[in-house]
Amino acid sequence: MNKHVEMPLLCSSPPLASTIDFPILPSRRLPPMATIPTFLLRKAPSLSLLQSSPNPKNPFQPLPPPPFTSPSLPTPPSLLRCLAAASPSPSSPPATSPSDGDERVREVHSIDEFDAALRAANNRLVVVEFAASHSPHSRRIYPFMVRLSRTCSDVDFLLVMGDESDATRALCLRENVNRVPHFGFYRAMEKVHEEEGISPDELEGDVLYYGDSHSGVVQLHSREDAEALITKHAGDGKLVVVDVGLKSCGPCVKVYPMVLKLSRSMADVAVFARMDGDENESCVGFLREMGVVEVPTFLFAKLGKICGRYVGSGKGELIGEILRYQGVRVA
């Protein structure tokens, strides 16, 4: 049972965990208890302020591979070149250019190229895979990033081969990359999230959560936005569902793809919205006013008033609560 307290903001379920059996690393997720003063008001680190922490033993030690295989999927061009150089085959010439379908994943080779790509993206999300030629998990996860790049046209995707040269090693050290594969998520020249050793489903969830800006889910950036949305639908009979979370909360990220699907399938009876509670002071104030102490929390509003809430990330429970507050009797 979740323990409710007055001020601390908690994740309502355990941090999103990978099924991969990899060495224990320092956690980069939301701490067990995060108070509003210490967490909600903390800004994401600026790219210019990131400090390097070299690992003198092996800065690009790979993580063990996850329990999935993809033998028919493409391999990154740089990985193909490295593998071909390590074990040449007369019948398999080394690849020297990106394969078909990889055109939306851009490979960068230096700090200058990396920073230029982030500047060019402006406010779009940039997803960066830091990989290495000796990492089997890098080879397995890359094809899934290629697939995402084909469907997420408003997100930029970059690939950095950490063991390609001294320049890419320097870039990895600056971005605090000690293990591969490592995924960094950047927006407006700032790192907003990072993950190590994630599965394809987790990668997709992260891209949707941090990159979604034009879907059927209304993005709320202030208390005024929330109040305006609830007032707008006060007379049309639709239930307003507000997904309240935190940017670095694992369960919040995990549940979001389901929220996207529900927003499409239930568009006739409900309006879905999302608010990141740690985005600004106005959002913090809204969470306080609504008494939100755990995330993800779903607030339900109908006829211009808040009528209920659901705390958690269970799909069946969430659908049941939506139907209940919409007036549909659930057996």
C-alpha positions as CSV (number, residue, x, y, z in Angstrom):
1,M,0.0,0.0,0.0
2,N,1.3,3.4,-0.9
3,K,1.8,5.7,2.1
4,H,0.5,9.2,1.6
5,V,2.3,12.1,3.2
6,E,1.6,15.8,3.0
7,M,4.5,17.2,0.9
8,P,6.9,14.6,-0.6
9,L,6.1,13.5,-4.1
10,L,6.6,9.8,-4.8
11,C,6.4,7.5,-7.7
12,S,3.4,5.3,-7.2
13,S,5.1,2.1,-8.3
14,P,8.7,0.8,-8.4
15,P,11.1,2.5,-10.8
16,L,10.9,1.2,-14.3
17,A,13.3,-1.7,-14.3
18,S,15.0,-3.4,-17.2
19,T,14.8,-7.2,-17.5
20,I,18.5,-7.2,-18.5
21,D,20.8,-8.6,-15.9
22,F,23.5,-6.0,-15.9
23,P,25.9,-4.7,-13.2
24,I,24.5,-2.4,-10.6
25,L,25.1,1.2,-11.5
26,P,24.4,4.4,-9.7
27,S,20.7,5.2,-10.1
28,R,19.8,8.1,-12.4
29,R,16.1,7.8,-11.8
30,L,13.8,9.6,-9.4
31,P,15.0,9.0,-5.8
32,P,12.7,7.2,-3.4
33,M,11.4,10.4,-2.0
34,A,11.7,13.7,-3.8
35,T,10.4,16.8,-2.1
36,I,9.0,19.7,-4.1
37,P,11.8,22.2,-3.1
38,T,14.7,19.7,-3.9
39,F,13.3,18.0,-7.0
40,L,10.5,19.8,-8.7
41,L,12.4,23.1,-8.8
42,R,15.6,21.5,-10.0
43,K,16.5,22.3,-13.7
44,A,17.9,19.8,-16.1
45,P,21.7,20.2,-16.4
46,S,22.9,22.5,-19.1
47,L,25.0,20.9,-21.8
48,S,27.8,23.5,-21.0
49,L,27.8,22.5,-17.4
50,L,28.1,18.7,-17.8
51,Q,31.3,17.4,-16.3
52,S,33.3,14.4,-17.4
53,S,34.0,11.4,-15.1
54,P,36.4,9.1,-16.9
55,N,36.6,5.5,-16.0
56,P,40.4,4.7,-16.2
57,K,39.8,0.9,-16.4
58,N,37.4,0.8,-19.4
59,P,35.2,3.8,-20.1
60,F,33.2,1.9,-22.7
61,Q,32.5,-1.4,-20.9
62,P,29.4,-2.9,-22.6
63,L,26.4,-4.1,-20.7
64,P,25.4,-7.8,-21.1
65,P,22.9,-8.3,-23.9
66,P,19.1,-8.3,-23.1
67,P,16.9,-11.4,-23.6
68,F,15.9,-10.6,-27.2
69,T,17.4,-11.1,-30.6
70,S,17.0,-9.4,-34.0
71,P,19.0,-11.4,-36.5
72,S,17.3,-10.0,-39.6
73,L,17.6,-6.3,-38.6
74,P,20.2,-3.9,-39.8
75,T,23.5,-3.1,-38.0
76,P,24.9,0.4,-37.6
77,P,27.2,1.3,-40.5
78,S,30.1,2.1,-38.1
79,L,29.6,-1.3,-36.3
80,L,29.7,-3.0,-39.7
81,R,33.0,-1.3,-40.5
82,C,34.5,-2.2,-37.2
83,L,33.4,-5.8,-37.4
84,A,34.6,-6.2,-41.0
85,A,38.0,-4.8,-40.0
86,A,38.2,-7.3,-37.1
87,S,37.2,-10.4,-39.1
88,P,37.5,-9.8,-42.8
89,S,35.5,-12.1,-45.2
90,P,36.2,-12.3,-48.9
91,S,32.5,-12.8,-49.6
92,S,31.3,-9.9,-47.3
93,P,32.9,-6.5,-48.2
94,P,32.9,-4.0,-45.4
95,A,30.0,-1.4,-45.4
96,T,31.3,2.1,-46.0
97,S,28.0,4.0,-46.0
98,P,24.6,3.9,-44.1
99,S,22.3,1.1,-45.2
100,D,18.9,1.8,-46.7
101,G,16.4,3.1,-44.0
102,D,19.1,4.5,-41.7
103,E,19.0,8.0,-43.3
104,R,17.3,9.6,-40.3
105,V,19.9,8.4,-37.9
106,R,22.9,10.7,-38.2
107,E,26.3,9.6,-37.0
108,V,28.4,12.3,-35.4
109,H,32.2,12.1,-34.9
110,S,33.2,15.0,-32.6
111,I,32.1,17.4,-29.9
112,D,31.7,20.2,-32.5
113,E,29.4,18.0,-34.7
114,F,27.4,17.0,-31.7
115,D,26.8,20.5,-30.4
116,A,26.0,21.7,-33.9
117,A,23.3,19.0,-34.2
118,L,21.8,20.0,-30.9
119,R,21.7,23.7,-31.9
120,A,20.1,22.8,-35.3
121,A,17.3,20.8,-33.6
122,N,16.2,24.0,-31.7
123,N,13.3,22.8,-29.4
124,R,12.9,19.3,-31.0
125,L,13.8,16.3,-29.0
126,V,17.2,14.8,-29.9
127,V,17.8,11.1,-29.0
128,V,21.5,10.0,-28.9
129,E,22.7,6.5,-28.8
130,F,26.3,6.2,-27.4
131,A,27.6,2.8,-28.7
132,A,30.8,0.8,-29.1
133,S,31.9,-1.7,-31.7
134,H,32.5,-4.4,-29.1
135,S,29.0,-4.2,-27.5
136,P,26.5,-6.8,-28.7
137,H,23.7,-4.9,-27.0
138,S,24.6,-1.8,-29.1
139,R,24.1,-3.9,-32.2
140,R,20.8,-5.2,-31.0
141,I,19.2,-2.0,-29.9
142,Y,20.3,0.2,-32.8
143,P,17.8,-1.3,-35.4
144,F,14.9,-0.4,-33.1
145,M,16.1,3.2,-32.9
146,V,16.2,3.2,-36.8
147,R,12.5,2.0,-36.8
148,L,11.6,4.8,-34.3
149,S,13.3,7.4,-36.5
150,R,11.1,6.4,-39.5
151,T,7.8,7.0,-37.5
152,C,8.9,9.9,-35.2
153,S,9.5,12.6,-37.8
154,D,9.6,15.4,-35.3
155,V,12.5,13.8,-33.3
156,D,16.2,13.9,-34.3
157,F,18.3,10.7,-33.8
158,L,22.1,10.7,-33.5
159,L,24.6,7.8,-33.2
160,V,28.0,8.2,-31.4
161,M,30.6,5.4,-31.6
162,G,32.5,5.9,-28.4
163,D,35.5,3.8,-29.5
164,E,35.8,5.3,-33.0
165,S,38.4,7.9,-32.2
166,D,39.9,10.2,-29.6
167,A,37.3,12.8,-30.6
168,T,34.3,10.5,-29.8
169,R,35.9,9.3,-26.6
170,A,36.3,12.9,-25.5
171,L,32.6,13.5,-26.3
172,C,31.5,10.4,-24.3
173,L,33.6,11.6,-21.3
174,R,32.1,15.0,-21.5
175,E,28.6,13.5,-21.4
176,N,29.4,11.2,-18.5
177,V,29.0,8.1,-20.6
178,N,30.9,5.2,-18.9
179,R,28.9,2.2,-20.2
180,V,27.2,1.4,-23.5
181,P,24.7,1.4,-24.9
182,H,23.8,4.7,-23.3
183,F,20.8,6.9,-24.5
184,G,20.7,10.6,-23.9
185,F,17.6,12.8,-24.5
186,Y,18.2,16.4,-25.3
187,R,16.0,19.4,-25.9
188,A,17.1,23.1,-26.4
189,M,20.8,22.2,-25.7
190,E,19.9,20.6,-22.4
191,K,20.0,17.0,-21.3
192,V,16.5,16.1,-20.1
193,H,16.9,12.4,-19.5
194,E,19.3,9.5,-19.9
195,E,19.1,5.7,-19.8
196,E,21.5,2.7,-19.8
197,G,20.9,-0.8,-21.0
198,I,17.2,-0.3,-21.9
199,S,15.0,-2.6,-23.9
200,P,13.2,-1.6,-27.2
201,D,9.9,-1.1,-25.4
202,E,11.5,1.2,-22.9
203,L,13.3,3.2,-25.6
204,E,9.9,3.6,-27.4
205,G,8.3,4.8,-24.2
206,D,11.0,7.3,-23.6
207,V,10.9,8.7,-27.1
208,L,7.1,9.1,-27.0
209,Y,7.1,10.6,-23.5
210,Y,9.9,13.2,-24.0
211,G,9.2,13.8,-27.7
212,D,5.4,13.9,-27.9
213,S,4.2,17.4,-28.9
214,H,1.4,17.1,-31.4
215,S,-0.6,14.0,-30.6
216,G,-4.2,13.8,-29.3
217,V,-2.9,14.3,-25.8
218,V,-3.1,18.0,-24.8
219,Q,0.1,19.3,-23.4
220,L,-0.5,21.5,-20.3
221,H,2.3,23.8,-19.2
222,S,0.6,25.8,-16.4
223,R,-2.2,25.8,-13.9
224,E,-4.1,28.2,-16.3
225,D,-3.8,25.7,-19.1
226,A,-5.4,23.0,-17.0
227,E,-8.2,25.3,-15.8
228,A,-8.9,26.5,-19.4
229,L,-9.1,22.9,-20.7
230,I,-11.6,21.9,-17.9
231,T,-13.7,24.9,-18.6
232,K,-13.7,24.4,-22.3
233,H,-15.2,20.9,-22.0
234,A,-17.6,21.8,-19.1
235,G,-20.6,21.7,-21.4
236,D,-19.9,19.0,-24.0
237,G,-20.2,15.9,-21.7
238,K,-16.7,14.7,-22.2
239,L,-14.5,13.5,-19.4
240,V,-11.2,15.4,-19.1
241,V,-8.4,13.0,-18.0
242,V,-5.2,14.8,-16.9
243,D,-2.1,12.6,-16.6
244,V,0.2,14.2,-14.0
245,G,3.7,13.0,-13.7
246,L,7.4,13.9,-13.4
247,K,9.9,13.9,-16.2
248,S,12.2,11.4,-14.5
249,C,9.6,9.1,-13.1
250,G,9.9,5.6,-14.6
251,P,6.2,4.6,-14.1
252,C,5.1,7.9,-15.7
253,V,7.2,7.2,-18.8
254,K,6.0,3.6,-18.9
255,V,2.3,4.4,-18.8
256,Y,2.4,7.2,-21.4
257,P,2.2,5.0,-24.6
258,M,-1.0,3.6,-23.2
259,V,-2.3,7.1,-22.6
260,L,-1.6,7.9,-26.2
261,K,-3.6,4.9,-27.4
262,L,-6.5,5.6,-25.1
263,S,-6.6,9.2,-26.4
264,R,-7.2,7.9,-29.9
265,S,-9.6,5.1,-29.1
266,M,-11.7,7.1,-26.6
267,A,-11.7,10.5,-28.4
268,D,-15.5,10.5,-28.6
269,V,-16.0,10.4,-24.9
270,A,-12.9,11.7,-23.2
271,V,-10.2,14.4,-23.6
272,F,-6.7,13.4,-22.5
273,A,-4.0,15.9,-21.3
274,R,-0.6,15.7,-19.7
275,M,1.3,17.9,-17.2
276,D,4.9,17.5,-16.0
277,G,4.7,18.6,-12.4
278,D,8.4,19.6,-12.4
279,E,8.1,21.9,-15.4
280,N,7.7,25.2,-13.7
281,E,6.3,27.0,-10.6
282,S,2.8,27.1,-12.0
283,C,2.7,23.3,-12.4
284,V,4.1,22.9,-8.9
285,G,1.3,25.1,-7.6
286,F,-1.4,23.1,-9.5
287,L,-0.1,19.8,-8.0
288,R,-0.2,21.3,-4.5
289,E,-3.7,22.6,-5.0
290,M,-4.9,19.2,-6.3
291,G,-3.2,17.4,-3.4
292,V,-1.1,15.3,-5.7
293,V,1.5,13.4,-3.6
294,E,2.2,10.4,-5.8
295,V,2.8,10.0,-9.6
296,P,1.5,9.1,-12.0
297,T,-1.8,10.5,-10.9
298,F,-4.8,10.8,-13.2
299,L,-7.2,13.6,-12.4
300,F,-10.8,13.3,-13.8
301,A,-12.9,16.4,-14.5
302,K,-16.5,16.6,-15.8
303,L,-19.0,19.5,-16.0
304,G,-16.2,21.9,-15.1
305,K,-15.2,20.3,-11.8
306,I,-12.7,17.7,-10.6
307,C,-14.7,14.6,-9.9
308,G,-12.1,11.9,-9.0
309,R,-8.6,10.6,-9.5
310,Y,-6.6,7.4,-10.0
311,V,-3.1,6.8,-8.7
312,G,-1.1,4.2,-10.5
313,S,-0.1,2.9,-14.0
314,G,-2.4,-0.2,-14.5
315,K,-4.1,-0.2,-17.8
316,G,-7.2,-2.1,-16.8
317,E,-7.7,-0.1,-13.6
318,L,-7.3,3.2,-15.5
319,I,-9.8,2.2,-18.2
320,G,-12.2,1.1,-15.5
321,E,-11.9,4.5,-13.7
322,I,-12.4,6.4,-16.9
323,L,-15.6,4.4,-17.7
324,R,-16.9,4.8,-14.2
325,Y,-16.5,8.6,-14.1
326,Q,-17.9,8.8,-17.7
327,G,-21.0,7.1,-16.3
328,V,-20.6,3.7,-17.8
329,R,-21.5,0.9,-15.4
330,V,-18.6,-1.5,-15.0
331,A,-19.4,-5.0,-13.7
